[in-house]
């Protein structure tokens, strides 16, 4: 285990002894199970028992809308019924996946919103502390964050507000702080998506995508980001279904990192010196699955340097595929052993083997997290107040008030129904509490300037697998396909507000006033009302070019 002296794990002699003894005690079947993190999307005892029966190294749970009690009790059950402590993973990103962790969690800004803050280093540290404290209170010990991609392509379908923006140096600095604080708080970090998303405008959920930068440009951008997080001690990196042809010499230039030893072993491990755990991105994704038959792909992923295989639609079959590959020699026993030792060392570094009573452990962390929620709520409000960005302001529309604009026409989009039925935000209620008369745009409503003093577009529309890219849903907003051509802001003073993509101005370049919020969190909507009414000053700064390089649409810029 000489590599451990260079790994980002601080292990005591007792920790090392546990790793070695546990490793020697594992059967071949148990070693194979260790390289899988399986999804448990239903937290019933029956489903958890089924997943545990496959003896995985980790289990992934989605926190979206799930109660803290359910998440905490499921974590206790899973750990108490596993011979080897489990990596309990989650995407604790504060992104469109979930603006908070579980039903009682604290809302927080997205990564791009943090980068827009007037004090981004303060806010990224707070972001990491909330993710770690509240995540650990629910049994999570690994989060698949931060997203260290660079949002170079405004048409990118999957990066957007999940990133720290388009400035590589800002991405590096904020990612380093996030990793350091997260791991100080006892939560394992996972930087993603190696070798870097945000260049291609395709989504690796649907197709193998490509980081097409030249080697020199990659080195000066993504390379610096990954060197930064490795130096900061990041414990794991997610190898994505993204190719980077400029980094590979030879015929396999368009093989995705999750299947490329050139990218993951030669470049990430040997050239950049990363010695932590490499996790494949979700293997049911088309960027992986479209590369061949699954019985060939899973062994290839291990051979290519992935220590953990993420997710499975048929976990029994997948475990058997890898077991057969090891028995037949398609995967060398030494490669399997290396992966298992790294995983066990990570578990030891997280202190999982030292927990004697999982119920008391998790309950104690939950009490601490609940006691911190008032502080976390204050941090969130301060972050939104520092980050919401007035990108464009013409015609002296702001500040608004019921005396000036009593009759408001609200054109509000809903997010895609990816994680269940979607609904409108409470923004309309907040305006009415201030004394505005608000009418939501519907098919029988006309934007008549004699009836309305102000129009507000509220865009809560991101893209996630379901669409090619996030575009303004004009037909939905206006109440019909032919109405999608209406543009009435020369007749009615109009404010356009985005809660998601920071780039909607590209499709509405002549709108007079435009605001980026970066998140649909309710605490942000409350701060937004204060800003629109002049009770606070806009302090956010653009972390990307919201005009998408189109100089002729700039107008006046308040960001």
Secondary structure, 3 states (H helix, E strand, C coil): CHHHHHCCCCCCHHHHHHHHHHHHHCCHHHHHHHCEEEECCCCCHHHHHHHHCCCCCEEECCCCCCCHHHHHHHHHHHHHCCCCCCEEEECCCCECCECCCCCCCCCCCCHHHHHHCCCHHHHHHHHHHHHHHHHHHCCCCEECCCECCCCCCCCCCCCHHHCCCCCHHHHHHHHHHHHHHHHHCCCEEEEEEECCCCCCCCCCCCCCEECCCCHHHHHHHHHHHHHHHHHCCCCEEEECCEECHHHCCCCCCCCCHHHCHHHHHHHHHHHCCCCCEEEEEECCCHHHHCCCCHHHHHHHHHHCCCCEEECCCCHHHHHHHHHHHHHHCCCCHHHHHHHHHHHHHHHHHCCHHHCCCHHHHHHHHHHHHHHCHHHHHHHHHHHHHHHCEEEEECCCCCCCCCCCCCEEEEEECCCCCCCCCCCCCCHHHHHHHCCCEEEECCCCCCCCCCCCCEEEEEECCCCCCCCCCCCCCHHHHHCCCHHHHCCCCCCCCEEEEECCCCCHHHHCCCCCEEEECCCCCHHHHHHHHHHHCCCCCCCCCCCCCCCCCCHHHCCCECC
